[in-house]
Amino acid sequence: MAIPTSGYPTTLDDTNATPSATVEFPQPASSTDLDATNVEHDLLHKNLSLAIVALETKLGITDSNATSGTLLQGTGSGSSEWSSTLPAVTLGGAVTGGDQVMSTVTHKDYGETVNVIGATGGGTQDIDLTAGNVVTATVDTSANTFTFSNPSGSGVSCSFTLILTNGGSQTVNWPAAVDWAGGSAPTLTTSGVDVLAFTTVDAGTTWYGFAAGLAMA
């Protein structure tokens, strides 16, 4: 039985340490005759050549060598190169930035994740900044105390917008770290929507709070 023809680039080729296995690139033992069954010398060379040429065709030609911090990418002209500059790409999934700095960027058609708290139910309600920088909540039932958690580190501006419904229907308590514009918390709407904004630059030691819009609806 002859060695199967290389399946690359349609399928990945296979190897096996057993000389008699029906695979594209068998691994003969040191004592195996290269003209033995399933390890024919010429066919083994043919399969290797086909796979190498297919791989070269996929990668293209280039005189660029791999260096630290670079990715191999196609140039669109039959070649490829290692580059630290990404071309225009479309992301197919979420990207975690790991708190790294992005410089000289222009944003277009972007959105922000909304942390939908819903009815607060009274008691203590935490606003976790890792869940989104736009927060919606509805005050109901009884007094509500808001807490803020997980802002960005000190020296980094961190802000969020709170869209609060019926905030004036119950007593609302804010973190002591909030420094309100004018020195006091705004009077919230009993039946309607208030938009509040908060900013910190010292990891939440001080939050600057102000009413962006009261009695919106």
MITORDREN-771300 format. One record per residue (C-alpha): residue number from 1; x, y, z; residue in three letters. Coordinates in steps of 0.5 Angstrom, whole numbers. Each point is the difference from the previous one (the first is absolute). Layout:
! residues N
<rec><seq>NUM</seq><X>X</X><Y>Y</Y><Z>Z</Z><type>ala</type></rec>
...
//
This chain:
! residues 217
<rec><seq>1</seq><X>0</X><Y>0</Y><Z>0</Z><type>met</type></rec>
<rec><seq>2</seq><X>3</X><Y>7</Y><Z>-2</Z><type>ala</type></rec>
<rec><seq>3</seq><X>0</X><Y>6</Y><Z>5</Z><type>ile</type></rec>
<rec><seq>4</seq><X>-6</X><Y>4</Y><Z>-1</Z><type>pro</type></rec>
<rec><seq>5</seq><X>1</X><Y>7</Y><Z>-4</Z><type>thr</type></rec>
<rec><seq>6</seq><X>1</X><Y>6</Y><Z>4</Z><type>ser</type></rec>
<rec><seq>7</seq><X>-7</X><Y>3</Y><Z>2</Z><type>gly</type></rec>
<rec><seq>8</seq><X>3</X><Y>7</Y><Z>2</Z><type>tyr</type></rec>
<rec><seq>9</seq><X>-2</X><Y>6</Y><Z>-1</Z><type>pro</type></rec>
<rec><seq>10</seq><X>-7</X><Y>-3</Y><Z>0</Z><type>thr</type></rec>
<rec><seq>11</seq><X>1</X><Y>-5</Y><Z>6</Z><type>thr</type></rec>
<rec><seq>12</seq><X>6</X><Y>0</Y><Z>5</Z><type>leu</type></rec>
<rec><seq>13</seq><X>4</X><Y>-6</Y><Z>-1</Z><type>asp</type></rec>
<rec><seq>14</seq><X>2</X><Y>-5</Y><Z>5</Z><type>asp</type></rec>
<rec><seq>15</seq><X>6</X><Y>-4</Y><Z>2</Z><type>thr</type></rec>
<rec><seq>16</seq><X>1</X><Y>-6</Y><Z>4</Z><type>asn</type></rec>
<rec><seq>17</seq><X>6</X><Y>-4</Y><Z>3</Z><type>ala</type></rec>
<rec><seq>18</seq><X>-3</X><Y>-7</Y><Z>-2</Z><type>thr</type></rec>
<rec><seq>19</seq><X>3</X><Y>-1</Y><Z>-7</Z><type>pro</type></rec>
<rec><seq>20</seq><X>-6</X><Y>-4</Y><Z>-3</Z><type>ser</type></rec>
<rec><seq>21</seq><X>-5</X><Y>5</Y><Z>2</Z><type>ala</type></rec>
<rec><seq>22</seq><X>-4</X><Y>3</Y><Z>-6</Z><type>thr</type></rec>
<rec><seq>23</seq><X>2</X><Y>8</Y><Z>1</Z><type>val</type></rec>
<rec><seq>24</seq><X>3</X><Y>5</Y><Z>-4</Z><type>glu</type></rec>
<rec><seq>25</seq><X>7</X><Y>1</Y><Z>3</Z><type>phe</type></rec>
<rec><seq>26</seq><X>2</X><Y>-7</Y><Z>4</Z><type>pro</type></rec>
<rec><seq>27</seq><X>5</X><Y>0</Y><Z>5</Z><type>gln</type></rec>
<rec><seq>28</seq><X>4</X><Y>-6</Y><Z>-2</Z><type>pro</type></rec>
<rec><seq>29</seq><X>5</X><Y>-3</Y><Z>5</Z><type>ala</type></rec>
<rec><seq>30</seq><X>7</X><Y>0</Y><Z>0</Z><type>ser</type></rec>
<rec><seq>31</seq><X>0</X><Y>-7</Y><Z>-3</Z><type>ser</type></rec>
<rec><seq>32</seq><X>-6</X><Y>1</Y><Z>-5</Z><type>thr</type></rec>
<rec><seq>33</seq><X>2</X><Y>-1</Y><Z>-7</Z><type>asp</type></rec>
<rec><seq>34</seq><X>-3</X><Y>7</Y><Z>-4</Z><type>leu</type></rec>
<rec><seq>35</seq><X>-2</X><Y>-5</Y><Z>-5</Z><type>asp</type></rec>
<rec><seq>36</seq><X>-4</X><Y>-4</Y><Z>5</Z><type>ala</type></rec>
<rec><seq>37</seq><X>-8</X><Y>0</Y><Z>-1</Z><type>thr</type></rec>
<rec><seq>38</seq><X>-3</X><Y>7</Y><Z>2</Z><type>asn</type></rec>
<rec><seq>39</seq><X>7</X><Y>3</Y><Z>1</Z><type>val</type></rec>
<rec><seq>40</seq><X>2</X><Y>1</Y><Z>-8</Z><type>glu</type></rec>
<rec><seq>41</seq><X>5</X><Y>5</Y><Z>0</Z><type>his</type></rec>
<rec><seq>42</seq><X>-2</X><Y>3</Y><Z>-7</Z><type>asp</type></rec>
<rec><seq>43</seq><X>-7</X><Y>1</Y><Z>3</Z><type>leu</type></rec>
<rec><seq>44</seq><X>2</X><Y>3</Y><Z>6</Z><type>leu</type></rec>
<rec><seq>45</seq><X>4</X><Y>5</Y><Z>-3</Z><type>his</type></rec>
<rec><seq>46</seq><X>-5</X><Y>2</Y><Z>-5</Z><type>lys</type></rec>
<rec><seq>47</seq><X>-5</X><Y>1</Y><Z>6</Z><type>asn</type></rec>
<rec><seq>48</seq><X>5</X><Y>4</Y><Z>4</Z><type>leu</type></rec>
<rec><seq>49</seq><X>1</X><Y>4</Y><Z>-6</Z><type>ser</type></rec>
<rec><seq>50</seq><X>-8</X><Y>1</Y><Z>-2</Z><type>leu</type></rec>
<rec><seq>51</seq><X>-1</X><Y>3</Y><Z>8</Z><type>ala</type></rec>
<rec><seq>52</seq><X>6</X><Y>4</Y><Z>-1</Z><type>ile</type></rec>
<rec><seq>53</seq><X>-2</X><Y>4</Y><Z>-6</Z><type>val</type></rec>
<rec><seq>54</seq><X>-7</X><Y>0</Y><Z>2</Z><type>ala</type></rec>
<rec><seq>55</seq><X>3</X><Y>4</Y><Z>7</Z><type>leu</type></rec>
<rec><seq>56</seq><X>4</X><Y>4</Y><Z>-4</Z><type>glu</type></rec>
<rec><seq>57</seq><X>-6</X><Y>2</Y><Z>-4</Z><type>thr</type></rec>
<rec><seq>58</seq><X>-4</X><Y>2</Y><Z>6</Z><type>lys</type></rec>
<rec><seq>59</seq><X>6</X><Y>4</Y><Z>3</Z><type>leu</type></rec>
<rec><seq>60</seq><X>2</X><Y>3</Y><Z>-7</Z><type>gly</type></rec>
<rec><seq>61</seq><X>7</X><Y>3</Y><Z>0</Z><type>ile</type></rec>
<rec><seq>62</seq><X>4</X><Y>5</Y><Z>4</Z><type>thr</type></rec>
<rec><seq>63</seq><X>7</X><Y>2</Y><Z>3</Z><type>asp</type></rec>
<rec><seq>64</seq><X>-3</X><Y>2</Y><Z>6</Z><type>ser</type></rec>
<rec><seq>65</seq><X>2</X><Y>-4</Y><Z>6</Z><type>asn</type></rec>
<rec><seq>66</seq><X>-4</X><Y>-1</Y><Z>7</Z><type>ala</type></rec>
<rec><seq>67</seq><X>2</X><Y>5</Y><Z>5</Z><type>thr</type></rec>
<rec><seq>68</seq><X>-3</X><Y>1</Y><Z>7</Z><type>ser</type></rec>
<rec><seq>69</seq><X>-7</X><Y>3</Y><Z>0</Z><type>gly</type></rec>
<rec><seq>70</seq><X>-2</X><Y>-1</Y><Z>-7</Z><type>thr</type></rec>
<rec><seq>71</seq><X>-5</X><Y>-4</Y><Z>-3</Z><type>leu</type></rec>
<rec><seq>72</seq><X>0</X><Y>-4</Y><Z>-7</Z><type>leu</type></rec>
<rec><seq>73</seq><X>-5</X><Y>4</Y><Z>-5</Z><type>gln</type></rec>
<rec><seq>74</seq><X>-1</X><Y>-1</Y><Z>-7</Z><type>gly</type></rec>
<rec><seq>75</seq><X>1</X><Y>6</Y><Z>-5</Z><type>thr</type></rec>
<rec><seq>76</seq><X>-5</X><Y>-1</Y><Z>-5</Z><type>gly</type></rec>
<rec><seq>77</seq><X>5</X><Y>-1</Y><Z>-5</Z><type>ser</type></rec>
<rec><seq>78</seq><X>2</X><Y>-7</Y><Z>0</Z><type>gly</type></rec>
<rec><seq>79</seq><X>5</X><Y>1</Y><Z>6</Z><type>ser</type></rec>
<rec><seq>80</seq><X>0</X><Y>1</Y><Z>8</Z><type>ser</type></rec>
<rec><seq>81</seq><X>4</X><Y>3</Y><Z>5</Z><type>glu</type></rec>
<rec><seq>82</seq><X>1</X><Y>1</Y><Z>7</Z><type>trp</type></rec>
<rec><seq>83</seq><X>-3</X><Y>7</Y><Z>3</Z><type>ser</type></rec>
<rec><seq>84</seq><X>-1</X><Y>3</Y><Z>6</Z><type>ser</type></rec>
<rec><seq>85</seq><X>-6</X><Y>4</Y><Z>-4</Z><type>thr</type></rec>
<rec><seq>86</seq><X>-6</X><Y>-3</Y><Z>0</Z><type>leu</type></rec>
<rec><seq>87</seq><X>-4</X><Y>1</Y><Z>-7</Z><type>pro</type></rec>
<rec><seq>88</seq><X>-8</X><Y>2</Y><Z>0</Z><type>ala</type></rec>
<rec><seq>89</seq><X>-3</X><Y>-6</Y><Z>4</Z><type>val</type></rec>
<rec><seq>90</seq><X>-7</X><Y>-2</Y><Z>2</Z><type>thr</type></rec>
<rec><seq>91</seq><X>0</X><Y>-3</Y><Z>7</Z><type>leu</type></rec>
<rec><seq>92</seq><X>-4</X><Y>-7</Y><Z>0</Z><type>gly</type></rec>
<rec><seq>93</seq><X>-1</X><Y>0</Y><Z>8</Z><type>gly</type></rec>
<rec><seq>94</seq><X>2</X><Y>4</Y><Z>6</Z><type>ala</type></rec>
<rec><seq>95</seq><X>7</X><Y>3</Y><Z>2</Z><type>val</type></rec>
<rec><seq>96</seq><X>2</X><Y>1</Y><Z>7</Z><type>thr</type></rec>
<rec><seq>97</seq><X>5</X><Y>6</Y><Z>0</Z><type>gly</type></rec>
<rec><seq>98</seq><X>3</X><Y>-2</Y><Z>7</Z><type>gly</type></rec>
<rec><seq>99</seq><X>0</X><Y>7</Y><Z>2</Z><type>asp</type></rec>
<rec><seq>100</seq><X>5</X><Y>2</Y><Z>-6</Z><type>gln</type></rec>
<rec><seq>101</seq><X>1</X><Y>7</Y><Z>-3</Z><type>val</type></rec>
<rec><seq>102</seq><X>-3</X><Y>1</Y><Z>-7</Z><type>met</type></rec>
<rec><seq>103</seq><X>3</X><Y>7</Y><Z>-3</Z><type>ser</type></rec>
<rec><seq>104</seq><X>-1</X><Y>4</Y><Z>-6</Z><type>thr</type></rec>
<rec><seq>105</seq><X>-7</X><Y>-4</Y><Z>-1</Z><type>val</type></rec>
<rec><seq>106</seq><X>-6</X><Y>3</Y><Z>-3</Z><type>thr</type></rec>
<rec><seq>107</seq><X>-7</X><Y>-3</Y><Z>2</Z><type>his</type></rec>
<rec><seq>108</seq><X>-6</X><Y>-1</Y><Z>-5</Z><type>lys</type></rec>
<rec><seq>109</seq><X>-7</X><Y>-3</Y><Z>1</Z><type>asp</type></rec>
<rec><seq>110</seq><X>2</X><Y>-3</Y><Z>7</Z><type>tyr</type></rec>
<rec><seq>111</seq><X>-5</X><Y>-2</Y><Z>5</Z><type>gly</type></rec>
<rec><seq>112</seq><X>1</X><Y>0</Y><Z>8</Z><type>glu</type></rec>
<rec><seq>113</seq><X>-3</X><Y>-6</Y><Z>4</Z><type>thr</type></rec>
<rec><seq>114</seq><X>-6</X><Y>1</Y><Z>4</Z><type>val</type></rec>
<rec><seq>115</seq><X>0</X><Y>-3</Y><Z>7</Z><type>asn</type></rec>
<rec><seq>116</seq><X>-7</X><Y>-1</Y><Z>1</Z><type>val</type></rec>
<rec><seq>117</seq><X>-2</X><Y>-1</Y><Z>8</Z><type>ile</type></rec>
<rec><seq>118</seq><X>-7</X><Y>1</Y><Z>-1</Z><type>gly</type></rec>
<rec><seq>119</seq><X>-4</X><Y>1</Y><Z>7</Z><type>ala</type></rec>
<rec><seq>120</seq><X>4</X><Y>1</Y><Z>6</Z><type>thr</type></rec>
<rec><seq>121</seq><X>-4</X><Y>-3</Y><Z>5</Z><type>gly</type></rec>
<rec><seq>122</seq><X>2</X><Y>4</Y><Z>5</Z><type>gly</type></rec>
<rec><seq>123</seq><X>6</X><Y>-1</Y><Z>5</Z><type>gly</type></rec>
<rec><seq>124</seq><X>8</X><Y>1</Y><Z>-3</Z><type>thr</type></rec>
<rec><seq>125</seq><X>0</X><Y>0</Y><Z>-8</Z><type>gln</type></rec>
<rec><seq>126</seq><X>8</X><Y>-1</Y><Z>-3</Z><type>asp</type></rec>
<rec><seq>127</seq><X>1</X><Y>3</Y><Z>-6</Z><type>ile</type></rec>
<rec><seq>128</seq><X>6</X><Y>-4</Y><Z>-3</Z><type>asp</type></rec>
<rec><seq>129</seq><X>4</X><Y>4</Y><Z>-5</Z><type>leu</type></rec>
<rec><seq>130</seq><X>2</X><Y>-7</Y><Z>-4</Z><type>thr</type></rec>
<rec><seq>131</seq><X>-7</X><Y>-1</Y><Z>-1</Z><type>ala</type></rec>
<rec><seq>132</seq><X>0</X><Y>6</Y><Z>-5</Z><type>gly</type></rec>
<rec><seq>133</seq><X>1</X><Y>8</Y><Z>0</Z><type>asn</type></rec>
<rec><seq>134</seq><X>-8</X><Y>1</Y><Z>-1</Z><type>val</type></rec>
<rec><seq>135</seq><X>-4</X><Y>-2</Y><Z>6</Z><type>val</type></rec>
<rec><seq>136</seq><X>-8</X><Y>0</Y><Z>0</Z><type>thr</type></rec>
<rec><seq>137</seq><X>-4</X><Y>-1</Y><Z>6</Z><type>ala</type></rec>
<rec><seq>138</seq><X>-7</X><Y>1</Y><Z>3</Z><type>thr</type></rec>
<rec><seq>139</seq><X>-1</X><Y>2</Y><Z>8</Z><type>val</type></rec>
<rec><seq>140</seq><X>-5</X><Y>-4</Y><Z>3</Z><type>asp</type></rec>
<rec><seq>141</seq><X>-3</X><Y>-3</Y><Z>6</Z><type>thr</type></rec>
<rec><seq>142</seq><X>4</X><Y>4</Y><Z>6</Z><type>ser</type></rec>
<rec><seq>143</seq><X>7</X><Y>4</Y><Z>1</Z><type>ala</type></rec>
<rec><seq>144</seq><X>5</X><Y>-2</Y><Z>-5</Z><type>asn</type></rec>
<rec><seq>145</seq><X>8</X><Y>1</Y><Z>2</Z><type>thr</type></rec>
<rec><seq>146</seq><X>4</X><Y>0</Y><Z>-6</Z><type>phe</type></rec>
<rec><seq>147</seq><X>8</X><Y>-2</Y><Z>0</Z><type>thr</type></rec>
<rec><seq>148</seq><X>5</X><Y>0</Y><Z>-6</Z><type>phe</type></rec>
<rec><seq>149</seq><X>5</X><Y>-5</Y><Z>-1</Z><type>ser</type></rec>
<rec><seq>150</seq><X>6</X><Y>-2</Y><Z>-5</Z><type>asn</type></rec>
<rec><seq>151</seq><X>1</X><Y>7</Y><Z>-3</Z><type>pro</type></rec>
<rec><seq>152</seq><X>7</X><Y>0</Y><Z>-4</Z><type>ser</type></rec>
<rec><seq>153</seq><X>6</X><Y>1</Y><Z>4</Z><type>gly</type></rec>
<rec><seq>154</seq><X>3</X><Y>7</Y><Z>2</Z><type>ser</type></rec>
<rec><seq>155</seq><X>2</X><Y>5</Y><Z>-5</Z><type>gly</type></rec>
<rec><seq>156</seq><X>-5</X><Y>-3</Y><Z>-5</Z><type>val</type></rec>
<rec><seq>157</seq><X>-6</X><Y>4</Y><Z>-1</Z><type>ser</type></rec>
<rec><seq>158</seq><X>-6</X><Y>-5</Y><Z>1</Z><type>cys</type></rec>
<rec><seq>159</seq><X>-7</X><Y>2</Y><Z>-1</Z><type>ser</type></rec>
<rec><seq>160</seq><X>-7</X><Y>-2</Y><Z>0</Z><type>phe</type></rec>
<rec><seq>161</seq><X>-7</X><Y>2</Y><Z>-2</Z><type>thr</type></rec>
<rec><seq>162</seq><X>-6</X><Y>-2</Y><Z>5</Z><type>leu</type></rec>
<rec><seq>163</seq><X>-7</X><Y>0</Y><Z>-3</Z><type>ile</type></rec>
<rec><seq>164</seq><X>-4</X><Y>0</Y><Z>6</Z><type>leu</type></rec>
<rec><seq>165</seq><X>-8</X><Y>-1</Y><Z>0</Z><type>thr</type></rec>
<rec><seq>166</seq><X>-4</X><Y>2</Y><Z>6</Z><type>asn</type></rec>
<rec><seq>167</seq><X>6</X><Y>2</Y><Z>4</Z><type>gly</type></rec>
<rec><seq>168</seq><X>-4</X><Y>5</Y><Z>4</Z><type>gly</type></rec>
<rec><seq>169</seq><X>-6</X><Y>-5</Y><Z>2</Z><type>ser</type></rec>
<rec><seq>170</seq><X>5</X><Y>-3</Y><Z>5</Z><type>gln</type></rec>
<rec><seq>171</seq><X>6</X><Y>3</Y><Z>4</Z><type>thr</type></rec>
<rec><seq>172</seq><X>6</X><Y>-1</Y><Z>-4</Z><type>val</type></rec>
<rec><seq>173</seq><X>7</X><Y>0</Y><Z>4</Z><type>asn</type></rec>
<rec><seq>174</seq><X>6</X><Y>1</Y><Z>-4</Z><type>trp</type></rec>
<rec><seq>175</seq><X>7</X><Y>-2</Y><Z>2</Z><type>pro</type></rec>
<rec><seq>176</seq><X>4</X><Y>5</Y><Z>4</Z><type>ala</type></rec>
<rec><seq>177</seq><X>5</X><Y>0</Y><Z>-5</Z><type>ala</type></rec>
<rec><seq>178</seq><X>-4</X><Y>4</Y><Z>-5</Z><type>val</type></rec>
<rec><seq>179</seq><X>1</X><Y>8</Y><Z>0</Z><type>asp</type></rec>
<rec><seq>180</seq><X>-6</X><Y>2</Y><Z>-3</Z><type>trp</type></rec>
<rec><seq>181</seq><X>0</X><Y>7</Y><Z>-4</Z><type>ala</type></rec>
<rec><seq>182</seq><X>-3</X><Y>5</Y><Z>4</Z><type>gly</type></rec>
<rec><seq>183</seq><X>2</X><Y>-4</Y><Z>6</Z><type>gly</type></rec>
<rec><seq>184</seq><X>-6</X><Y>-4</Y><Z>1</Z><type>ser</type></rec>
<rec><seq>185</seq><X>-4</X><Y>-6</Y><Z>-4</Z><type>ala</type></rec>
<rec><seq>186</seq><X>-5</X><Y>3</Y><Z>-5</Z><type>pro</type></rec>
<rec><seq>187</seq><X>-8</X><Y>-1</Y><Z>2</Z><type>thr</type></rec>
<rec><seq>188</seq><X>-2</X><Y>-6</Y><Z>-4</Z><type>leu</type></rec>
<rec><seq>189</seq><X>-6</X><Y>-1</Y><Z>-4</Z><type>thr</type></rec>
<rec><seq>190</seq><X>-6</X><Y>-4</Y><Z>4</Z><type>thr</type></rec>
<rec><seq>191</seq><X>-3</X><Y>-3</Y><Z>-7</Z><type>ser</type></rec>
<rec><seq>192</seq><X>5</X><Y>1</Y><Z>-6</Z><type>gly</type></rec>
<rec><seq>193</seq><X>7</X><Y>-1</Y><Z>-2</Z><type>val</type></rec>
<rec><seq>194</seq><X>6</X><Y>4</Y><Z>2</Z><type>asp</type></rec>
<rec><seq>195</seq><X>7</X><Y>-1</Y><Z>-3</Z><type>val</type></rec>
<rec><seq>196</seq><X>6</X><Y>1</Y><Z>5</Z><type>leu</type></rec>
<rec><seq>197</seq><X>7</X><Y>0</Y><Z>-2</Z><type>ala</type></rec>
<rec><seq>198</seq><X>6</X><Y>-2</Y><Z>4</Z><type>phe</type></rec>
<rec><seq>199</seq><X>8</X><Y>0</Y><Z>-1</Z><type>thr</type></rec>
<rec><seq>200</seq><X>6</X><Y>-2</Y><Z>4</Z><type>thr</type></rec>
<rec><seq>201</seq><X>7</X><Y>1</Y><Z>-1</Z><type>val</type></rec>
<rec><seq>202</seq><X>3</X><Y>-3</Y><Z>6</Z><type>asp</type></rec>
<rec><seq>203</seq><X>-3</X><Y>-7</Y><Z>0</Z><type>ala</type></rec>
<rec><seq>204</seq><X>-7</X><Y>2</Y><Z>3</Z><type>gly</type></rec>
<rec><seq>205</seq><X>3</X><Y>4</Y><Z>6</Z><type>thr</type></rec>
<rec><seq>206</seq><X>-4</X><Y>6</Y><Z>-2</Z><type>thr</type></rec>
<rec><seq>207</seq><X>-5</X><Y>-1</Y><Z>-5</Z><type>trp</type></rec>
<rec><seq>208</seq><X>-3</X><Y>7</Y><Z>-4</Z><type>tyr</type></rec>
<rec><seq>209</seq><X>-7</X><Y>0</Y><Z>0</Z><type>gly</type></rec>
<rec><seq>210</seq><X>-5</X><Y>4</Y><Z>-4</Z><type>phe</type></rec>
<rec><seq>211</seq><X>-7</X><Y>0</Y><Z>-3</Z><type>ala</type></rec>
<rec><seq>212</seq><X>1</X><Y>-1</Y><Z>-8</Z><type>ala</type></rec>
<rec><seq>213</seq><X>-8</X><Y>1</Y><Z>0</Z><type>gly</type></rec>
<rec><seq>214</seq><X>-6</X><Y>0</Y><Z>5</Z><type>leu</type></rec>
<rec><seq>215</seq><X>-7</X><Y>-2</Y><Z>-1</Z><type>ala</type></rec>
<rec><seq>216</seq><X>1</X><Y>-2</Y><Z>-7</Z><type>met</type></rec>
<rec><seq>217</seq><X>-6</X><Y>-4</Y><Z>-1</Z><type>ala</type></rec>
//
